[in-house]
Amino acid sequence: MRKEIENEMEDELRPEYDFAQMQGGVRGKYIERYRQGTNLVLLDPDIAQAFPNDNAVNEALRLLIQIAQRQQSNIAVQGKE
């Protein structure tokens, strides 16, 4: 049965698509560019409801970073006293 499935898949490919004759293809040629420009995050529905777009999410995260940095600097100052 497995062999029938493999043969069926091979039969679906048109004869003009002979990938063995293709030259010059480089696997992963654009992967670094893709990684630099892509950062997708799936939000839970309740979180997505609070943020209508990517700018709202970015602004909220920036504020959270600022709060965390202030708290860290306050803890560092208190530790020196």
MMTF fields as JSON, N, C-alpha, C and O atoms, coordinates in Angstrom:
{
  "mmtfVersion": "1.0.0",
  "mmtfProducer": "UNKNOWN",
  "numBonds": 323,
  "numAtoms": 324,
  "numGroups": 81,
  "numChains": 1,
  "numModels": 1,
  "chainsPerModel": [1],
  "groupsPerChain": [81],
  "chainIdList": ["A"],
  "bondAtomList": [4, 2, 8, 6, 12, 10, 16, 14, 20, 18, 24, 22, 28, 26, 32, 30, 36, 34, 40, 38, 44, 42, 48, 46, 52, 50, 56, 54, 60, 58, 64, 62, 68, 66, 72, 70, 76, 74, 80, 78, 84, 82, 88, 86, 92, 90, 96, 94, 100, 98, 104, 102, 108, 106, 112, 110, 116, 114, 120, 118, 124, 122, 128, 126, 132, 130, 136, 134, 140, 138, 144, 142, 148, 146, 152, 150, 156, 154, 160, 158, 164, 162, 168, 166, 172, 170, 176, 174, 180, 178, 184, 182, 188, 186, 192, 190, 196, 194, 200, 198, 204, 202, 208, 206, 212, 210, 216, 214, 220, 218, 224, 222, 228, 226, 232, 230, 236, 234, 240, 238, 244, 242, 248, 246, 252, 250, 256, 254, 260, 258, 264, 262, 268, 266, 272, 270, 276, 274, 280, 278, 284, 282, 288, 286, 292, 290, 296, 294, 300, 298, 304, 302, 308, 306, 312, 310, 316, 314, 320, 318],
  "bondOrderList": [1, 1, 1, 1, 1, 1, 1, 1, 1, 1, 1, 1, 1, 1, 1, 1, 1, 1, 1, 1, 1, 1, 1, 1, 1, 1, 1, 1, 1, 1, 1, 1, 1, 1, 1, 1, 1, 1, 1, 1, 1, 1, 1, 1, 1, 1, 1, 1, 1, 1, 1, 1, 1, 1, 1, 1, 1, 1, 1, 1, 1, 1, 1, 1, 1, 1, 1, 1, 1, 1, 1, 1, 1, 1, 1, 1, 1, 1, 1, 1],
  "groupList": [{"groupName": "MET", "atomNameList": ["N", "CA", "C", "O"], "elementList": ["N", "C", "C", "O"], "formalChargeList": [0, 0, 0, 0], "bondAtomList": [1, 0, 2, 1, 3, 2], "bondOrderList": [1, 1, 2], "singleLetterCode": "M", "chemCompType": "L-PEPTIDE LINKING"}, {"groupName": "ARG", "atomNameList": ["N", "CA", "C", "O"], "elementList": ["N", "C", "C", "O"], "formalChargeList": [0, 0, 0, 0], "bondAtomList": [1, 0, 2, 1, 3, 2], "bondOrderList": [1, 1, 2], "singleLetterCode": "R", "chemCompType": "L-PEPTIDE LINKING"}, {"groupName": "LYS", "atomNameList": ["N", "CA", "C", "O"], "elementList": ["N", "C", "C", "O"], "formalChargeList": [0, 0, 0, 0], "bondAtomList": [1, 0, 2, 1, 3, 2], "bondOrderList": [1, 1, 2], "singleLetterCode": "K", "chemCompType": "L-PEPTIDE LINKING"}, {"groupName": "GLU", "atomNameList": ["N", "CA", "C", "O"], "elementList": ["N", "C", "C", "O"], "formalChargeList": [0, 0, 0, 0], "bondAtomList": [1, 0, 2, 1, 3, 2], "bondOrderList": [1, 1, 2], "singleLetterCode": "E", "chemCompType": "L-PEPTIDE LINKING"}, {"groupName": "ILE", "atomNameList": ["N", "CA", "C", "O"], "elementList": ["N", "C", "C", "O"], "formalChargeList": [0, 0, 0, 0], "bondAtomList": [1, 0, 2, 1, 3, 2], "bondOrderList": [1, 1, 2], "singleLetterCode": "I", "chemCompType": "L-PEPTIDE LINKING"}, {"groupName": "ASN", "atomNameList": ["N", "CA", "C", "O"], "elementList": ["N", "C", "C", "O"], "formalChargeList": [0, 0, 0, 0], "bondAtomList": [1, 0, 2, 1, 3, 2], "bondOrderList": [1, 1, 2], "singleLetterCode": "N", "chemCompType": "L-PEPTIDE LINKING"}, {"groupName": "ASP", "atomNameList": ["N", "CA", "C", "O"], "elementList": ["N", "C", "C", "O"], "formalChargeList": [0, 0, 0, 0], "bondAtomList": [1, 0, 2, 1, 3, 2], "bondOrderList": [1, 1, 2], "singleLetterCode": "D", "chemCompType": "L-PEPTIDE LINKING"}, {"groupName": "LEU", "atomNameList": ["N", "CA", "C", "O"], "elementList": ["N", "C", "C", "O"], "formalChargeList": [0, 0, 0, 0], "bondAtomList": [1, 0, 2, 1, 3, 2], "bondOrderList": [1, 1, 2], "singleLetterCode": "L", "chemCompType": "L-PEPTIDE LINKING"}, {"groupName": "PRO", "atomNameList": ["N", "CA", "C", "O"], "elementList": ["N", "C", "C", "O"], "formalChargeList": [0, 0, 0, 0], "bondAtomList": [1, 0, 2, 1, 3, 2], "bondOrderList": [1, 1, 2], "singleLetterCode": "P", "chemCompType": "L-PEPTIDE LINKING"}, {"groupName": "TYR", "atomNameList": ["N", "CA", "C", "O"], "elementList": ["N", "C", "C", "O"], "formalChargeList": [0, 0, 0, 0], "bondAtomList": [1, 0, 2, 1, 3, 2], "bondOrderList": [1, 1, 2], "singleLetterCode": "Y", "chemCompType": "L-PEPTIDE LINKING"}, {"groupName": "PHE", "atomNameList": ["N", "CA", "C", "O"], "elementList": ["N", "C", "C", "O"], "formalChargeList": [0, 0, 0, 0], "bondAtomList": [1, 0, 2, 1, 3, 2], "bondOrderList": [1, 1, 2], "singleLetterCode": "F", "chemCompType": "L-PEPTIDE LINKING"}, {"groupName": "ALA", "atomNameList": ["N", "CA", "C", "O"], "elementList": ["N", "C", "C", "O"], "formalChargeList": [0, 0, 0, 0], "bondAtomList": [1, 0, 2, 1, 3, 2], "bondOrderList": [1, 1, 2], "singleLetterCode": "A", "chemCompType": "L-PEPTIDE LINKING"}, {"groupName": "GLN", "atomNameList": ["N", "CA", "C", "O"], "elementList": ["N", "C", "C", "O"], "formalChargeList": [0, 0, 0, 0], "bondAtomList": [1, 0, 2, 1, 3, 2], "bondOrderList": [1, 1, 2], "singleLetterCode": "Q", "chemCompType": "L-PEPTIDE LINKING"}, {"groupName": "GLY", "atomNameList": ["N", "CA", "C", "O"], "elementList": ["N", "C", "C", "O"], "formalChargeList": [0, 0, 0, 0], "bondAtomList": [1, 0, 2, 1, 3, 2], "bondOrderList": [1, 1, 2], "singleLetterCode": "G", "chemCompType": "PEPTIDE LINKING"}, {"groupName": "VAL", "atomNameList": ["N", "CA", "C", "O"], "elementList": ["N", "C", "C", "O"], "formalChargeList": [0, 0, 0, 0], "bondAtomList": [1, 0, 2, 1, 3, 2], "bondOrderList": [1, 1, 2], "singleLetterCode": "V", "chemCompType": "L-PEPTIDE LINKING"}, {"groupName": "THR", "atomNameList": ["N", "CA", "C", "O"], "elementList": ["N", "C", "C", "O"], "formalChargeList": [0, 0, 0, 0], "bondAtomList": [1, 0, 2, 1, 3, 2], "bondOrderList": [1, 1, 2], "singleLetterCode": "T", "chemCompType": "L-PEPTIDE LINKING"}, {"groupName": "SER", "atomNameList": ["N", "CA", "C", "O"], "elementList": ["N", "C", "C", "O"], "formalChargeList": [0, 0, 0, 0], "bondAtomList": [1, 0, 2, 1, 3, 2], "bondOrderList": [1, 1, 2], "singleLetterCode": "S", "chemCompType": "L-PEPTIDE LINKING"}],
  "groupTypeList": [0, 1, 2, 3, 4, 3, 5, 3, 0, 3, 6, 3, 7, 1, 8, 3, 9, 6, 10, 11, 12, 0, 12, 13, 13, 14, 1, 13, 2, 9, 4, 3, 1, 9, 1, 12, 13, 15, 5, 7, 14, 7, 7, 6, 8, 6, 4, 11, 12, 11, 10, 8, 5, 6, 5, 11, 14, 5, 3, 11, 7, 1, 7, 7, 4, 12, 4, 11, 12, 1, 12, 12, 16, 5, 4, 11, 14, 12, 13, 2, 3],
  "groupIdList": [1, 2, 3, 4, 5, 6, 7, 8, 9, 10, 11, 12, 13, 14, 15, 16, 17, 18, 19, 20, 21, 22, 23, 24, 25, 26, 27, 28, 29, 30, 31, 32, 33, 34, 35, 36, 37, 38, 39, 40, 41, 42, 43, 44, 45, 46, 47, 48, 49, 50, 51, 52, 53, 54, 55, 56, 57, 58, 59, 60, 61, 62, 63, 64, 65, 66, 67, 68, 69, 70, 71, 72, 73, 74, 75, 76, 77, 78, 79, 80, 81],
  "secStructList": [7, 2, 2, 2, 2, 2, 2, 2, 2, 2, 2, 2, 1, 7, 6, 6, 7, 7, 4, 4, 4, 7, 7, 1, 7, 7, 6, 6, 6, 6, 2, 2, 2, 2, 2, 2, 2, 7, 7, 7, 7, 7, 7, 7, 2, 2, 2, 2, 2, 2, 7, 7, 1, 2, 2, 2, 2, 2, 2, 2, 2, 2, 2, 2, 2, 2, 2, 2, 2, 2, 2, 2, 2, 2, 2, 2, 2, 2, 2, 2, 7],
  "xCoordList": [0.836, 0.0, 0.872, 0.569, 1.95, 2.852, 3.428, 3.547, 3.784, 4.357, 3.345, 3.714, 2.07, 1.025, 0.908, 0.738, 0.999, 0.909, 2.082, 1.898, 3.285, 4.468, 4.349, 4.664, 3.899, 3.741, 2.666, 2.792, 1.615, 0.533, 1.05, 0.685, 1.894, 2.451, 3.372, 3.364, 4.138, 5.04, 4.256, 4.677, 3.129, 2.323, 1.663, 1.335, 1.464, 0.813, 1.714, 1.215, 3.003, 3.943, 3.99, 4.136, 3.867, 3.891, 5.298, 6.282, 5.396, 6.713, 7.601, 8.825, 7.004, 7.828, 8.5, 9.387, 8.089, 8.721, 9.822, 9.676, 10.896, 12.012, 13.044, 13.918, 12.943, 13.81, 15.258, 16.163, 15.477, 16.84, 17.66, 18.884, 17.003, 17.708, 17.892, 18.589, 17.286, 17.429, 18.829, 19.385, 19.384, 20.723, 20.742, 19.92, 21.665, 21.858, 21.027, 21.178, 20.163, 19.353, 20.19, 21.017, 19.98, 20.719, 19.707, 18.854, 19.809, 18.889, 19.191, 20.343, 18.143, 18.302, 18.938, 19.497, 18.862, 19.535, 19.073, 19.88, 17.809, 17.257, 16.889, 16.173, 17.35, 16.927, 17.342, 16.564, 18.535, 18.973, 18.128, 17.747, 17.837, 16.987, 15.593, 14.99, 15.093, 13.783, 13.785, 12.868, 14.811, 14.881, 14.989, 14.435, 15.68, 15.847, 14.545, 14.284, 13.735, 12.535, 11.255, 10.176, 11.346, 10.146, 10.204, 11.146, 9.186, 9.065, 7.576, 6.986, 6.988, 5.56, 5.299, 6.009, 4.268, 3.874, 2.368, 1.629, 1.919, 0.493, -0.02, 0.408, -0.941, -1.503, -2.744, -3.501, -2.942, -4.177, -5.325, -5.125, -6.522, -7.654, -7.927, -8.233, -7.822, -8.109, -7.068, -7.395, -5.817, -4.76, -4.943, -4.812, -5.243, -5.433, -6.598, -6.584, -7.589, -8.74, -8.331, -8.905, -7.349, -6.902, -6.017, -5.879, -5.418, -4.494, -5.0, -4.934, -5.498, -6.098, -5.092, -5.466, -3.811, -2.835, -1.425, -1.23, -0.457, 0.918, 1.511, 2.335, 1.112, 1.629, 1.21, 1.993, -0.017, -0.505, 0.285, 0.613, 0.582, 1.373, 2.783, 3.307, 3.396, 4.757, 4.832, 5.761, 3.866, 3.857, 3.709, 4.39, 2.837, 2.649, 3.921, 4.29, 4.579, 5.818, 6.931, 7.724, 6.993, 7.996, 7.773, 8.725, 6.504, 6.196, 6.578, 7.105, 6.316, 6.677, 8.19, 8.667, 8.933, 10.398, 10.871, 11.755, 10.284, 10.673, 10.391, 11.22, 9.246, 8.895, 9.879, 10.345, 10.194, 11.131, 12.516, 13.173, 12.961, 14.272, 14.297, 15.291, 13.22, 13.153, 13.189, 13.869, 12.467, 12.463, 13.844, 14.284, 14.526, 15.873, 16.827, 17.647, 16.723, 17.621, 17.29, 18.198, 16.016, 15.636, 16.167, 16.622, 16.112, 16.624, 18.129, 18.665, 18.821, 20.282, 20.658, 21.624, 19.907, 20.197, 19.936, 20.73, 18.878, 18.547, 19.58, 19.875, 20.123, 21.127, 22.435, 23.181, 22.732, 23.975, 23.875, 24.897, 22.668, 22.488, 22.744, 22.637],
  "yCoordList": [-1.198, 0.0, 1.248, 2.212, 1.244, 2.393, 2.7, 3.862, 1.646, 1.83, 2.468, 3.281, 2.104, 2.681, 4.182, 4.949, 4.605, 6.018, 6.783, 7.858, 6.232, 6.891, 7.02, 8.072, 5.964, 6.009, 7.009, 7.69, 7.1, 8.038, 9.472, 10.293, 9.777, 11.122, 11.436, 12.557, 10.495, 10.704, 10.963, 11.757, 10.298, 10.441, 11.816, 12.249, 12.499, 13.797, 14.892, 15.927, 14.688, 15.693, 15.669, 14.611, 16.82, 16.904, 16.632, 16.924, 16.08, 15.757, 16.977, 16.863, 18.147, 19.348, 19.854, 20.704, 19.343, 19.724, 18.725, 17.912, 18.793, 17.879, 18.598, 19.293, 18.432, 19.135, 18.65, 19.339, 17.491, 16.983, 17.836, 17.897, 18.488, 19.304, 20.745, 21.519, 21.109, 22.48, 22.673, 21.781, 23.843, 24.13, 25.488, 26.355, 25.663, 26.966, 27.223, 28.269, 26.31, 26.501, 26.334, 25.426, 27.2, 27.135, 26.999, 27.866, 25.92, 25.704, 26.699, 26.877, 27.339, 28.264, 29.586, 30.266, 29.956, 31.161, 32.426, 33.323, 32.504, 33.716, 33.54, 34.377, 32.491, 32.213, 33.313, 33.661, 33.864, 34.909, 36.17, 36.794, 36.542, 37.707, 37.465, 38.374, 36.255, 35.899, 36.015, 36.588, 35.473, 35.504, 36.927, 37.23, 37.786, 39.164, 39.943, 40.787, 39.671, 40.463, 39.821, 40.381, 38.659, 37.947, 37.577, 36.934, 37.992, 37.615, 37.54, 38.499, 36.415, 36.243, 35.632, 34.729, 36.141, 35.625, 35.429, 36.321, 34.282, 34.008, 34.409, 33.863, 35.365, 35.835, 35.021, 34.619, 34.786, 34.159, 35.109, 36.323, 34.584, 35.432, 36.591, 37.696, 36.359, 37.444, 38.554, 39.727, 38.192, 39.192, 39.941, 41.164, 39.221, 39.84, 40.828, 41.83, 40.547, 41.443, 42.802, 43.835, 42.785, 44.025, 44.868, 46.073, 44.248, 44.952, 44.856, 43.788, 45.948, 45.904, 45.751, 45.336, 46.086, 45.999, 45.837, 45.857, 45.679, 45.448, 46.651, 46.482, 47.851, 49.038, 49.069, 49.463, 48.656, 48.631, 47.619, 47.884, 46.484, 45.461, 45.983, 45.843, 46.577, 47.099, 48.18, 48.192, 49.081, 50.155, 49.595, 50.045, 48.632, 48.023, 47.316, 47.402, 46.63, 45.936, 46.932, 46.696, 48.037, 49.065, 49.647, 49.859, 49.903, 50.407, 49.387, 49.753, 48.138, 47.078, 47.002, 46.802, 47.16, 47.168, 48.341, 48.184, 49.517, 50.699, 50.481, 50.824, 49.923, 49.656, 48.668, 48.871, 47.617, 46.613, 47.222, 46.926, 48.068, 48.707, 49.644, 49.694, 50.378, 51.266, 50.475, 50.861, 49.384, 48.557, 47.975, 47.917, 47.546, 47.0, 48.069, 47.808, 49.265, 50.325, 50.738, 51.069, 50.728, 51.028, 49.969, 50.294, 48.723, 47.632, 47.762, 47.542, 48.12, 48.289, 49.444, 49.347, 50.518, 51.693, 51.322, 51.686, 50.629, 50.235, 49.261, 49.278, 48.422, 47.462, 48.104, 47.538, 49.27, 49.973, 50.776, 51.165, 51.024, 51.838, 51.042, 51.573],
  "zCoordList": [0.0, 0.0, 0.0, -0.704, 0.78, 0.846, -0.533, -0.919, -1.272, -2.6, -3.548, -4.396, -3.407, -4.246, -4.013, -4.961, -2.75, -2.406, -3.009, -3.58, -2.883, -3.439, -4.959, -5.515, -5.63, -7.085, -7.483, -8.501, -6.687, -6.965, -6.913, -7.755, -5.936, -5.809, -6.98, -7.488, -7.399, -8.528, -9.809, -10.651, -9.953, -11.157, -11.263, -12.368, -10.159, -10.188, -10.754, -11.195, -10.749, -11.224, -12.75, -13.362, -13.337, -14.789, -15.315, -14.635, -16.507, -17.073, -17.286, -17.223, -17.539, -17.777, -16.504, -16.573, -15.343, -14.079, -13.738, -12.825, -14.46, -14.236, -13.376, -13.897, -12.068, -11.138, -11.2, -10.728, -11.767, -11.893, -12.86, -12.745, -13.802, -14.778, -14.315, -14.971, -13.212, -12.71, -12.147, -11.507, -12.393, -11.905, -11.223, -11.522, -10.323, -9.709, -8.469, -7.838, -8.107, -6.903, -5.648, -5.564, -4.682, -3.429, -2.299, -2.108, -1.562, -0.454, 0.665, 1.062, 1.163, 2.278, 1.913, 2.774, 0.659, 0.173, 0.903, 1.153, 1.239, 1.836, 3.309, 3.858, 3.952, 5.321, 6.297, 7.185, 6.158, 7.086, 6.928, 7.919, 5.691, 5.44, 6.027, 6.599, 5.884, 6.431, 7.955, 8.543, 8.581, 10.049, 10.585, 11.642, 9.885, 10.343, 10.279, 11.136, 9.284, 9.088, 9.569, 9.377, 10.191, 10.588, 12.052, 12.515, 12.769, 14.168, 14.479, 14.978, 14.185, 14.388, 15.749, 16.192, 16.401, 17.703, 17.676, 17.258, 18.112, 18.171, 19.544, 20.562, 19.566, 20.821, 21.168, 20.285, 22.446, 22.894, 22.597, 22.566, 22.377, 21.983, 22.94, 22.491, 24.254, 25.207, 25.116, 25.296, 24.839, 24.676, 23.361, 23.32, 22.296, 20.981, 21.006, 20.291, 21.82, 21.916, 22.517, 22.174, 23.403, 24.053, 23.139, 23.352, 22.125, 21.235, 19.797, 19.19, 19.254, 17.919, 16.772, 15.675, 17.019, 15.929, 16.501, 17.716, 15.615, 16.041, 16.765, 17.664, 16.392, 17.076, 18.541, 19.406, 18.817, 20.196, 21.027, 22.184, 20.449, 21.148, 21.4, 22.505, 20.396, 20.544, 21.613, 22.421, 21.622, 22.614, 24.026, 24.948, 24.195, 25.514, 25.979, 27.15, 25.074, 25.444, 25.772, 26.683, 25.038, 25.349, 26.742, 27.494, 27.081, 28.422, 29.493, 30.544, 29.232, 30.175, 30.365, 31.482, 29.292, 29.379, 30.228, 31.07, 30.011, 30.799, 32.284, 33.127, 32.608, 34.015, 34.627, 35.748, 33.91, 34.418, 34.635, 35.633, 33.711, 33.858, 35.065, 35.79, 35.283, 36.449, 37.746, 38.697, 37.781, 38.988, 39.257, 40.405, 38.207, 38.379, 38.888, 39.768, 38.34, 38.799, 40.231, 40.993, 40.616, 42.002, 42.96, 44.057, 42.558, 43.403, 43.553, 44.639, 42.465, 42.515, 43.444, 44.201, 43.386, 44.241, 45.698, 46.565, 45.987, 47.356, 47.908, 49.103, 47.051, 47.488, 47.883, 48.682, 47.344, 47.649, 48.946, 49.51, 49.418, 50.628, 51.873, 52.978]
}
